[in-house]
Amino acid sequence: MTDSFTDIDSLILYYTTTGLTHRLLNQCIYSLTRMITFVSVAVDHFRYNEILKIERAPVEALPFSAAFAGMGLGFSLSLLIFMDQNIAEAMVNNPCNK
């Protein structure tokens, strides 16, 4: 801010003309309304188990067809990402964009 204020009157005039008091008043009214309106709302707390039990997925129980299907989907996804990057690079480096 490049303005320099020499007395309190010019400071008050600046803040009242910029609408700061209006925004502050609106914020106070909103906060009080919210506090009064939502004081009776019961909030459920997040319940969790304190004993964290992480187990490895039993991939050895999958049939070979599921493993090959997963490899096929992974290859398709990597090909899709590769094509997306090349198309985006070609659009950005287009001579018309320079």
OpenMM code with the backbone's topology and positions (N, CA, C; nanometers):
from openmm import Vec3, app, unit

residues = "MET THR ASP SER PHE THR ASP ILE ASP SER LEU ILE LEU TYR TYR THR THR THR GLY LEU THR HIS ARG LEU LEU ASN GLN CYS ILE TYR SER LEU THR ARG MET ILE THR PHE VAL SER VAL ALA VAL ASP HIS PHE ARG TYR ASN GLU ILE LEU LYS ILE GLU ARG ALA PRO VAL GLU ALA LEU PRO PHE SER ALA ALA PHE ALA GLY MET GLY LEU GLY PHE SER LEU SER LEU LEU ILE PHE MET ASP GLN ASN ILE ALA GLU ALA MET VAL ASN ASN PRO CYS ASN LYS".split()
positions = [
    Vec3(0.0855, -0.1158, 0.0000),
    Vec3(0.0000, 0.0000, 0.0000),
    Vec3(0.0904, 0.1224, 0.0000),
    Vec3(0.0678, 0.2134, -0.0909),
    Vec3(0.1542, 0.3301, -0.1044),
    Vec3(0.0991, 0.4507, -0.0314),
    Vec3(-0.0231, 0.4421, 0.0225),
    Vec3(-0.0811, 0.5572, 0.0925),
    Vec3(-0.0146, 0.5744, 0.2279),
    Vec3(0.0080, 0.6999, 0.2666),
    Vec3(0.0589, 0.7268, 0.4003),
    Vec3(-0.0450, 0.8113, 0.4719),
    Vec3(-0.0805, 0.7707, 0.5909),
    Vec3(-0.1839, 0.8384, 0.6666),
    Vec3(-0.1174, 0.9163, 0.7792),
    Vec3(-0.1536, 1.0447, 0.7897),
    Vec3(-0.0917, 1.1289, 0.8917),
    Vec3(-0.1752, 1.1371, 1.0175),
    Vec3(-0.3040, 1.1249, 1.0053),
    Vec3(-0.3877, 1.1303, 1.1242),
    Vec3(-0.4927, 1.0206, 1.1193),
    Vec3(-0.5558, 1.0002, 1.2310),
    Vec3(-0.6517, 0.8917, 1.2438),
    Vec3(-0.7773, 0.9170, 1.1606),
    Vec3(-0.8142, 1.0433, 1.1416),
    Vec3(-0.9344, 1.0743, 1.0634),
    Vec3(-0.9201, 1.0302, 0.9182),
    Vec3(-0.8041, 1.0553, 0.8597),
    Vec3(-0.7847, 1.0126, 0.7208),
    Vec3(-0.7802, 0.8610, 0.7108),
    Vec3(-0.7283, 0.7939, 0.8142),
    Vec3(-0.7263, 0.6478, 0.8159),
    Vec3(-0.8682, 0.5921, 0.8224),
    Vec3(-0.9500, 0.6499, 0.9089),
    Vec3(-1.0894, 0.6057, 0.9212),
    Vec3(-1.1646, 0.6341, 0.7920),
    Vec3(-1.1413, 0.7485, 0.7317),
    Vec3(-1.2061, 0.7821, 0.6064),
    Vec3(-1.1669, 0.6845, 0.4961),
    Vec3(-1.0397, 0.6462, 0.4935),
    Vec3(-0.9942, 0.5514, 0.3918),
    Vec3(-1.0637, 0.4174, 0.4082),
    Vec3(-1.0689, 0.3648, 0.5314),
    Vec3(-1.1302, 0.2338, 0.5523),
    Vec3(-1.2810, 0.2367, 0.5305),
    Vec3(-1.3472, 0.3467, 0.5627),
    Vec3(-1.4916, 0.3511, 0.5409),
    Vec3(-1.5243, 0.3662, 0.3932),
    Vec3(-1.4401, 0.4337, 0.3182),
    Vec3(-1.4676, 0.4476, 0.1754),
    Vec3(-1.4333, 0.3210, 0.0983),
    Vec3(-1.3422, 0.2399, 0.1487),
    Vec3(-1.3089, 0.1168, 0.0778),
    Vec3(-1.4051, 0.0040, 0.1090),
    Vec3(-1.4937, 0.0257, 0.2023),
    Vec3(-1.5941, -0.0760, 0.2312),
    Vec3(-1.5471, -0.1807, 0.3303),
    Vec3(-1.4359, -0.1560, 0.3988),
    Vec3(-1.3859, -0.2541, 0.4943),
    Vec3(-1.4817, -0.2707, 0.6112),
    Vec3(-1.5390, -0.1605, 0.6575),
    Vec3(-1.6318, -0.1710, 0.7704),
    Vec3(-1.7573, -0.2480, 0.7303),
    Vec3(-1.8025, -0.2304, 0.6073),
    Vec3(-1.9195, -0.3045, 0.5598),
    Vec3(-1.8906, -0.4540, 0.5550),
    Vec3(-1.7740, -0.4919, 0.5037),
    Vec3(-1.7371, -0.6336, 0.4992),
    Vec3(-1.7196, -0.6900, 0.6396),
    Vec3(-1.6599, -0.6114, 0.7290),
    Vec3(-1.6394, -0.6574, 0.8658),
    Vec3(-1.7727, -0.6765, 0.9365),
    Vec3(-1.8651, -0.5838, 0.9159),
    Vec3(-1.9978, -0.5957, 0.9761),
    Vec3(-2.0717, -0.7175, 0.9219),
    Vec3(-2.0645, -0.7392, 0.7916),
    Vec3(-2.1284, -0.8573, 0.7328),
    Vec3(-2.0688, -0.9854, 0.7884),
    Vec3(-1.9375, -0.9894, 0.8044),
    Vec3(-1.8725, -1.1086, 0.8584),
    Vec3(-1.9150, -1.1330, 1.0028),
    Vec3(-1.9265, -1.0279, 1.0811),
    Vec3(-1.9698, -1.0441, 1.2209),
    Vec3(-2.1135, -1.0944, 1.2280),
    Vec3(-2.2008, -1.0383, 1.1450),
    Vec3(-2.3409, -1.0826, 1.1440),
    Vec3(-2.3498, -1.2283, 1.0999),
    Vec3(-2.2736, -1.2641, 0.9967),
    Vec3(-2.2740, -1.4022, 0.9485),
    Vec3(-2.2236, -1.4968, 1.0570),
    Vec3(-2.1158, -1.4590, 1.1257),
    Vec3(-2.0599, -1.5461, 1.2292),
    Vec3(-2.1567, -1.5636, 1.3445),
    Vec3(-2.2204, -1.4560, 1.3874),
    Vec3(-2.3161, -1.4668, 1.4977),
    Vec3(-2.4380, -1.5509, 1.4576),
    Vec3(-2.4869, -1.5305, 1.3367),
    Vec3(-2.6008, -1.6096, 1.2896),
    Vec3(-2.5665, -1.7576, 1.2832),
    Vec3(-2.4484, -1.7858, 1.2322),
    Vec3(-2.4054, -1.9253, 1.2226),
    Vec3(-2.3890, -1.9866, 1.3617),
    Vec3(-2.3333, -1.9096, 1.4551),
    Vec3(-2.3104, -1.9610, 1.5888),
    Vec3(-2.4433, -1.9884, 1.6600),
    Vec3(-2.5402, -1.9001, 1.6423),
    Vec3(-2.6693, -1.9175, 1.7091),
    Vec3(-2.7510, -2.0278, 1.6420),
    Vec3(-2.7474, -2.0347, 1.5097),
    Vec3(-2.8306, -2.1299, 1.4368),
    Vec3(-2.7829, -2.2729, 1.4531),
    Vec3(-2.6536, -2.2963, 1.4449),
    Vec3(-2.6020, -2.4321, 1.4410),
    Vec3(-2.5466, -2.4802, 1.5740),
    Vec3(-2.5802, -2.4149, 1.6847),
    Vec3(-2.5287, -2.4580, 1.8137),
    Vec3(-2.5916, -2.5906, 1.8570),
    Vec3(-2.7136, -2.6194, 1.8110),
    Vec3(-2.7827, -2.7402, 1.8554),
    Vec3(-2.7623, -2.8592, 1.7625),
    Vec3(-2.6804, -2.8465, 1.6602),
    Vec3(-2.6590, -2.9555, 1.5663),
    Vec3(-2.5604, -3.0552, 1.6272),
    Vec3(-2.6037, -3.1788, 1.6384),
    Vec3(-2.5167, -3.2829, 1.6935),
    Vec3(-2.4242, -3.3345, 1.5830),
    Vec3(-2.2988, -3.3436, 1.6159),
    Vec3(-2.1998, -3.3873, 1.5179),
    Vec3(-2.1470, -3.5238, 1.5599),
    Vec3(-2.1512, -3.6196, 1.4670),
    Vec3(-2.0947, -3.7507, 1.4959),
    Vec3(-1.9442, -3.7445, 1.4793),
    Vec3(-1.8750, -3.8039, 1.5731),
    Vec3(-1.7299, -3.8083, 1.5640),
    Vec3(-1.6875, -3.9310, 1.4841),
    Vec3(-1.5754, -3.9200, 1.4202),
    Vec3(-1.5226, -4.0295, 1.3402),
    Vec3(-1.4771, -4.1414, 1.4315),
    Vec3(-1.5301, -4.2601, 1.4094),
    Vec3(-1.4913, -4.3753, 1.4902),
    Vec3(-1.3890, -4.4584, 1.4147),
    Vec3(-1.2893, -4.5015, 1.4820),
    Vec3(-1.1854, -4.5819, 1.4187),
    Vec3(-1.1330, -4.6852, 1.5168),
    Vec3(-1.0686, -4.7850, 1.4623),
    Vec3(-1.0103, -4.8906, 1.5430),
    Vec3(-0.8650, -4.8531, 1.5703),
    Vec3(-0.8266, -4.8525, 1.6968),
    Vec3(-0.6907, -4.8109, 1.7310),
    Vec3(-0.5875, -4.9153, 1.6902),
    Vec3(-0.6290, -5.0388, 1.6740),
    Vec3(-0.5368, -5.1439, 1.6311),
    Vec3(-0.5432, -5.1504, 1.4791),
    Vec3(-0.4383, -5.1019, 1.4148),
    Vec3(-0.4353, -5.0990, 1.2692),
    Vec3(-0.3850, -5.2330, 1.2196),
    Vec3(-0.4665, -5.2976, 1.1378),
    Vec3(-0.4314, -5.4293, 1.0888),
    Vec3(-0.4233, -5.4242, 0.9370),
    Vec3(-0.3020, -5.4264, 0.8844),
    Vec3(-0.2809, -5.4219, 0.7400),
    Vec3(-0.2297, -5.5582, 0.6962),
    Vec3(-0.2982, -5.6127, 0.5987),
    Vec3(-0.2575, -5.7433, 0.5478),
    Vec3(-0.2317, -5.7344, 0.3983),
    Vec3(-0.1452, -5.8191, 0.3507),
    Vec3(-0.1146, -5.8256, 0.2083),
    Vec3(-0.2274, -5.8950, 0.1355),
    Vec3(-0.2580, -5.8457, 0.0179),
    Vec3(-0.3638, -5.9080, -0.0617),
    Vec3(-0.3165, -6.0434, -0.1125),
    Vec3(-0.4004, -6.1443, -0.1085),
    Vec3(-0.3580, -6.2777, -0.1522),
    Vec3(-0.3593, -6.2911, -0.3050),
    Vec3(-0.2543, -6.2368, -0.3686),
    Vec3(-0.2482, -6.2421, -0.5147),
    Vec3(-0.2201, -6.3824, -0.5653),
    Vec3(-0.1598, -6.4645, -0.4827),
    Vec3(-0.1303, -6.6008, -0.5289),
    Vec3(-0.2562, -6.6834, -0.5454),
    Vec3(-0.3669, -6.6391, -0.4886),
    Vec3(-0.4938, -6.7115, -0.5033),
    Vec3(-0.5634, -6.6770, -0.6350),
    Vec3(-0.5158, -6.5764, -0.7073),
    Vec3(-0.5777, -6.5390, -0.8346),
    Vec3(-0.5397, -6.6387, -0.9434),
    Vec3(-0.6290, -6.6624, -1.0360),
    Vec3(-0.5927, -6.7486, -1.1500),
    Vec3(-0.5001, -6.6732, -1.2463),
    Vec3(-0.4338, -6.7487, -1.3341),
    Vec3(-0.3405, -6.6879, -1.4291),
    Vec3(-0.4121, -6.5930, -1.5254),
    Vec3(-0.5353, -6.6221, -1.5546),
    Vec3(-0.6093, -6.5345, -1.6461),
    Vec3(-0.6272, -6.3949, -1.5860),
    Vec3(-0.6458, -6.3870, -1.4530),
    Vec3(-0.6593, -6.2568, -1.3878),
    Vec3(-0.5269, -6.1812, -1.3919),
    Vec3(-0.4150, -6.2527, -1.3767),
    Vec3(-0.2841, -6.1884, -1.3851),
    Vec3(-0.2595, -6.1336, -1.5250),
    Vec3(-0.2928, -6.2109, -1.6277),
    Vec3(-0.2751, -6.1629, -1.7647),
    Vec3(-0.3712, -6.0473, -1.7969),
    Vec3(-0.4911, -6.0533, -1.7423),
    Vec3(-0.5852, -5.9431, -1.7624),
    Vec3(-0.5325, -5.8159, -1.6971),
    Vec3(-0.4735, -5.8288, -1.5797),
    Vec3(-0.4142, -5.7133, -1.5122),
    Vec3(-0.2972, -5.6564, -1.5905),
    Vec3(-0.2130, -5.7447, -1.6478),
    Vec3(-0.1014, -5.6968, -1.7291),
    Vec3(-0.1521, -5.6274, -1.8547),
    Vec3(-0.2579, -5.6805, -1.9150),
    Vec3(-0.3143, -5.6167, -2.0336),
    Vec3(-0.3719, -5.4794, -2.0030),
    Vec3(-0.4429, -5.4690, -1.8917),
    Vec3(-0.4974, -5.3393, -1.8528),
    Vec3(-0.3867, -5.2401, -1.8186),
    Vec3(-0.2825, -5.2874, -1.7520),
    Vec3(-0.1700, -5.1995, -1.7189),
    Vec3(-0.0986, -5.1501, -1.8434),
    Vec3(-0.0777, -5.2384, -1.9403),
    Vec3(-0.0136, -5.1981, -2.0654),
    Vec3(-0.1005, -5.0981, -2.1405),
    Vec3(-0.2316, -5.1215, -2.1435),
    Vec3(-0.3229, -5.0289, -2.2114),
    Vec3(-0.3210, -4.8920, -2.1461),
    Vec3(-0.3178, -4.8900, -2.0143),
    Vec3(-0.3143, -4.7624, -1.9436),
    Vec3(-0.1838, -4.6881, -1.9686),
    Vec3(-0.0711, -4.7598, -1.9678),
    Vec3(0.0566, -4.6936, -1.9950),
    Vec3(0.0615, -4.6413, -2.1381),
    Vec3(0.0035, -4.7136, -2.2326),
    Vec3(-0.0023, -4.6670, -2.3711),
    Vec3(-0.0899, -4.5427, -2.3823),
    Vec3(-0.1999, -4.5404, -2.3108),
    Vec3(-0.2882, -4.4246, -2.3111),
    Vec3(-0.2176, -4.3007, -2.2558),
    Vec3(-0.1449, -4.3162, -2.1469),
    Vec3(-0.0720, -4.2031, -2.0882),
    Vec3(0.0372, -4.1562, -2.1823),
    Vec3(0.1077, -4.2494, -2.2462),
    Vec3(0.2122, -4.2143, -2.3423),
    Vec3(0.1541, -4.1342, -2.4587),
    Vec3(0.0405, -4.1799, -2.5116),
    Vec3(-0.0220, -4.1079, -2.6226),
    Vec3(-0.0706, -3.9702, -2.5793),
    Vec3(-0.1256, -3.9604, -2.4594),
    Vec3(-0.1735, -3.8321, -2.4080),
    Vec3(-0.0589, -3.7321, -2.3985),
    Vec3(0.0548, -3.7758, -2.3475),
    Vec3(0.1694, -3.6856, -2.3352),
    Vec3(0.2210, -3.6415, -2.4718),
    Vec3(0.2252, -3.7325, -2.5672),
    Vec3(0.2736, -3.6968, -2.7003),
    Vec3(0.1774, -3.6032, -2.7729),
    Vec3(0.0480, -3.6248, -2.7577),
    Vec3(-0.0497, -3.5364, -2.8220),
    Vec3(-0.0434, -3.3966, -2.7608),
    Vec3(-0.0338, -3.3894, -2.6290),
    Vec3(-0.0234, -3.2590, -2.5626),
    Vec3(0.1045, -3.1876, -2.6025),
    Vec3(0.2149, -3.2610, -2.6143),
    Vec3(0.3424, -3.2008, -2.6548),
    Vec3(0.3349, -3.1500, -2.7979),
    Vec3(0.2691, -3.2231, -2.8859),
    Vec3(0.2553, -3.1806, -3.0238),
    Vec3(0.1676, -3.0554, -3.0356),
    Vec3(0.0653, -3.0454, -2.9509),
    Vec3(-0.0209, -2.9269, -2.9541),
    Vec3(0.0526, -2.8047, -2.9014),
    Vec3(0.1317, -2.8208, -2.7976),
    Vec3(0.2037, -2.7079, -2.7388),
    Vec3(0.3152, -2.6618, -2.8306),
    Vec3(0.3876, -2.7521, -2.8922),
    Vec3(0.5015, -2.7181, -2.9784),
    Vec3(0.4622, -2.6940, -3.1238),
    Vec3(0.3361, -2.6749, -3.1491),
    Vec3(0.2888, -2.6467, -3.2836),
    Vec3(0.3449, -2.5113, -3.3309),
    Vec3(0.3946, -2.5022, -3.4533),
    Vec3(0.4493, -2.3748, -3.5015),
    Vec3(0.3463, -2.2598, -3.5032),
    Vec3(0.2183, -2.2924, -3.5097),
    Vec3(0.1168, -2.1869, -3.5069),
    Vec3(0.1087, -2.1192, -3.3706),
    Vec3(0.1542, -2.1852, -3.2652),
    Vec3(0.1494, -2.1299, -3.1294),
    Vec3(0.2685, -2.0411, -3.0985),
    Vec3(0.3627, -2.0332, -3.1888),
    Vec3(0.4826, -1.9544, -3.1587),
    Vec3(0.4773, -1.8174, -3.2165),
] * unit.nanometer
topology = app.Topology()
chain = topology.addChain("A")
for resn in residues:
    res = topology.addResidue(resn, chain)
    for name in ("N", "CA", "C"):
        topology.addAtom(name, app.Element.getBySymbol(name[0]), res)
